[in-house]
Amino acid sequence: MKDKYKIYVFHPYSKIGGADLSISRLVNNLDKKKFDIDFIYLNKQSLYKYVNKRKINFIKIKSKRTFFSIFKIRKYLKKDSYKKYKKHIFISNQNFANIISFLILFKMNWIKHVLVERNHIDEFKYDYSIKKQIILLLMKYFYKKADAVIGISKKLSKDLSNHIKRKCITIYNPAFDTNLFRLSKEKISLKKKKNTILTVGRLENQKDIITILKAFKLLIKKINARLIIIGYGSQYNMLKNYIKKNKLQKNIIILTKISNPFPYYKIADTFVLSSKFEGFGNVLVEAAMFKISIISSKCNAGPREILFNGRYGQLFNIGDFIKLSEQMYISLRNKNLYNKNQFFNSLKRFNLRSNVSKYINLFKQI
């Protein structure tokens, strides 16, 4: 056991999305002979669908709120204090869990503490709740006390560093995963159809799907097209009502119960991301792997890095549905607008091996 690392991954609210996919790819590519991994979560988790079950222990903490889980998690961690691992490393994900993790690890100096920030701090610009503003203040105080702070894109790391007044390490999400090609072979009922636009993401304010609907409404006045939306979330009814009110039902499909979106990339001509903020933007890498034309908002932080600031995809200002509609039309009429092969080759920045290696090197150094 002296030659092994003990890794605790704290992700209280696990859902199908970029964070869970990135965590699963890290776990699946860590050597079980060198790493013992616990995944600590509350109530429900989605990671089980993605990971090699032999490489991870799922630790369910029964608690309705993250704050109330603190003492239960501390009690669980203390059981490991006598075990002679090379290092004990606690990895928390996303700002609210990162703050709570400092309370969990209070005076547990035998555990190294790594924070992963998965959203740009623009998140707090679009949510003025008291809770969010308290978290923003606590980040400035607590984050500098961690053994390492990781940002999942360069712009995220730079802006977070300025906020917390300490250096942040950039490790991209290992989004370039060739397993996606295998998953894309699953049969689906929808068939390939000319002028199909796809978006994949949670149906929440952050993703700003309403901007896509407004743009699409203008688009179909010029060209017959289909829009496929894959996601779930609190804005589902609002989006459905907009579609019904504007008589777009024949042209728009919302799929809420899709755990494997990758076959849908194969039937799409254009992919759109309309987010108000992102940490990285896994879906853009996924779309590029299937060589789909891409349009993205200019949100902070990952999309412009992925697209080389517009070299490999069209960019529009957040919420500008008129510009987005024009870009949709251009994209559908000109499938060779960008060199998709060059873009595909550039995705090695996000491959599994190099980004998992960065995590392993970090574990050795802290």
N, C-alpha and C positions, 0 to 999 in steps of 0.2 A: 504493500500500500504506500510505502514511502516514495515510490516512483510514480505515483498517480496524482492527478489534480482532482479536487472535488469542486464541481461547478454547480452552483444554485442559480437557476434562471427564474427570476420573479416576474411573472406576467399575469397579474390578478384577473384581468378580464380578457380572456382569450377568445378571439373571434376569427372567422375566416377573413384574411386580409394580408397586407404586405408584411406586417410585423410577425405574424405567425409563420408565414412562408419563409421569411428570412431566418427566424429562430430554428425552424425545422431543418433548413439547409445547413446551418452551422452544426446542429446536433448530429445530423446524419453523416457529416464528414469529419467528426472528431473520433479518434481511435479509442475504442472501448478499453483497450489495454492500458491507455494512458489517462483516460478521463472517466470519472464517475459523475453522472449528471442527474440532478433533480430538477424537475419542472414544478414550480410552486404556483398554484392558481386558486381562485375562489369559485366555488359552485359549479361552473361549467368550463370546458375547454375544447378547442377545435384542433389542437396540435396533433391529437391522436391519429387523425386522418393522414397526416403527412410524414410522420417520423418512423424510423426503424425502432420498433417497440423494445428491442433488446438493448438499445443504447441509452435508454432514459427511464427514470423512475418518476411517475406522476404522483405528486403530493397535493391532495385536495385539502384545502383549509375551509372548514365550514364556517362561513361568516357572511353576513349580508353586506357589510361595508369593509373596504380595505382598511380603514382606520381601526376597526374592531378586531382585525386579524393580527395585529402587531404582536401581542403577547403569545398567541398560539404559534406564530412562526418563530419567535424567539425561543420558545420552549423546544420546538422541533430542531432548530439549529444547535442548541446547546448539547443535544445528544451526540453530535459529531465532534465536539470540542476535544475529546480525548483521542480521536482517531488520527493516526500519524500519516496524513497525506503530505505530499510535497507542498501544496498550498490549498487553502480553502478560498474560493472566489465567488462572490455574490454579484450577479449581473441583473440589474433592474432595467426595465424598459418603459419609456415614456414618462413625461414630467411628473404626473401625480404619483405614480409608483416610485419614481426616483426619490421624491421627497419623503414618502412613507418609509422607504428603505433605510434612511438615516436613523429613524426612530427604531426600526427593527434591529439595526446593528449597533445601537448605542452601547459603548464599552465592550464590544466584541472585537477586540483588536487583532484577534487571530484570523479574522476573515478579511480578505482584500475586497475592496468595493469598486465595482465598475458600473458606470452609468451609460446607458445608450439613449440618446435623444433622437426620437424618430419623427418629430414635427418641427418645422421652422417656428421661431418665436412670433411670426406673424399670426399664429393661432390666437394669441392674446389680443391682437388688434381687431379680430372679428368676433371675439367673445368678451364682453365687458362685465361678466358676472363677477360678484365679489370673490367667489371661490377661485376663479381663474386669476384674478389680480393678486390674490394672496399667494398662489402658487408661483407666479412670476417673481414676486418679491423674495420668496423662500429659495427659489433657484439661485438668486444672486448670493444668498448667504450660505447655502448648503453645498452647492455643486463644487466649489473650490476645495472642499474637504475630502472629496473622493480620491481614490488612488488613480483613477483614469476616467475621463469623460470622452465619449465617442459620439461623433456626429456622422450621419449617413450620407452627407454630401458636403462638398467643400464650402459652399455658400452658407449652409446651415452651421457648420463648424465655425466659420469666420464670425458670423453674426452672434452666435451663442457665446463665443470667446469674448467678444466685446461686451456682452451683457454681464457675464459672470466674472470677468477679469482674470481669466486663466486660460491656458492653452487647451484646445480640444483636438483630439485625434480624429482624422477622417478615415472611416472604413466603409466603403460602399456596401450596400446590400448585395449579396451574391445572387443577383437576379438572373444572370445568364446561366440557366440550368437546362441542359440538353434533355432532361427527363420530360420537359414540356412537350417535346415532339412525340414522345410515346403517349402521353396523356391526350394529345390532340387527336389521336386515332379513335377515340371513343365515338360511337355513333350517336347522332342527334337527329331530331325530327326536322329541324329547319334545313332547307336546301340553299345552296349558293344562289344568289340573285344579284342582278346588276345593280350597281349603285347602293351598296350596303354600307352603312356607317355603324360602328360599334363603340360603345363606351362601357367600361367595367369599373365599378367602385361603389362604395357605400352611398346610400341615398340620404345624405346628410348635408347640412349647410356648407361644410368645407368643400365638398365636391361640386357644388353649384350646377347641378344637372339641369336646373331650370333654364340656364343660359343656352344649353345645347337644344332644349325644346324650342325656345324662341328662335334660335338660328335655323333650326330644321323647318319650322313653320314658314319662314321666308324662302328657304331652299326649294321646297316642293312646289312653289309657284313657278319655278324655272325648269325643274327636272324631276322626274319620277324617281323617288328614292325610298329606302327602308332604313329605319333606325332601330338597332337592338341595344337595349339597356340591361346590363347584368348587375344586380346589386340588391341590397335590402337596407332598410333603415326608416327613420322617423318621418321622412318626407314622401314616403310612398303614396299616401292618399292625396297629398297636395299635387304631386306630379300626375297622378291618374286623373284628377279633376281637371287639370290644365289640358291634358290630352283630349278628354271628353268634351270640354267646353269649346275647344278649337277644332273639333272633328278630325282628329289625327289618328284615330284608332286603327284605321286600315294600314297606316304606314309605320306605326311605332309598336314595338313589342318590349314589355318589361318582364324580365325573368328574375324571380327573387329566390328561387331554391336551387341554385346552380353551384355545386361544390367544385366542379371542374369546368372552368370557362374556356379552356384552350381549344376545343374543337370549333368554337365560334370565331376565333381569330382566323381560321382557315377559310371562312365564308365571307369575311369582311374585306372591303376595298380601302376604307379609311378608318383610322382610330382617332377618337377625340378625348382629350383630357381637359376639363374646364375648371380645375380646382382653384380655390382662393389661396391656398397654401399647401405645400407638400414638404415632406422631409426628403424624399427621394423620388419615387414615381416608378415602382416596379412594372406597372402596366405598360409604360412606354418601352421598356426593354423587351418585354414579352411581345408587344406588337412589332417591334423591329426584328425580332427573331423570326417572325412569320412574314417579314418583308411587306408590311402594310404601310401605306402612306399615313403620316402622323400629323395631327394638329394639336397644339397644346397652348394653354394660357401661359402668360409670362410670370407665373406665380413663383415666389420663393419656396423651395430652393433648388430641388433636383432637376426639374424638367429641362431648363436651359443648358445645364451641364451635359445631360444625356444627349440632347439634340445639337450640341456644339453651337449654342446660341442662334439657332435657326438654320444652320448648314444642312441638317438632315430632317427638317420638319418645319412647318409653318407655325408661327407664334402670334398670339393675339392678346390684347390687354384684358385683364380680368373683367368679366361681365359684358364685354363688347360683342353682343350677339349679332350685330349687323356685319362686323368684320368677320366673325366666325362663319356666318352664312356664306359670305363671298369666298372664304377659304375652302369651305366644304365643296362648293361648286367647282372651284379650280382643281381641287384634289381629285374629284370624281371624273372630271373631263380630261385630266392629264395625269395618268398613272405613273409616268416617269419623271415627275417633277424633281425628284432627288435621286441620287445614286444609292439605291438600297443595298447593293452589295458592299459598297464602301462602309455604309453605316453598320451593316451586320458585322463586318470585320473589326469595327471599332468597339464592339461590345465586349471584347476580351477584358476591358477594364473592370467588368462586373462579373467575371467568371468565379466559379466556386473555389477553385484551388488557391488563387492568389489572395482572395479576401478572407478565406478561412485561415490561411497561413498568417495573415496579419493579426488575427485574434490570438492564434497560438503564440506568436512572438510577444504579443502584449502580456499574455499570461505569464510568460517566462520573465519578463522585465519588471513587472510591478512587485 
